[in-house]
Amino acid sequence: MIPLARILMILGVVLLLAGGFLYLASRLQIPLGRLPGDIRIEGENFTCLFPLASMILLSVLLTILLNVIVRLLNR
């Protein structure tokens, strides 16, 4: 039961950080989802968004951040 509680607490912190990042991104006018390379298909009754460039940018930033954190924890 205790490992499950730890996993849920870690997921809660991760979701809190992700929400804070998205909030700050919108306040700082960071155009996530509107970068060149993001595909947007609009029809009469629907809109479909494929944020390819935004996903690649976030993936690179998170990879760098996680590598720094892991290197600091392994000292």
Buried (B, 14 or more C-beta within 10 A) or exposed (E): EEEEEEEEEEEEEEEEEEEEBEEEBEEEEBEBBEBEEBEEEEEEEEEEEEBEBBBEBBEEEEEEEEEEEEEEEEE
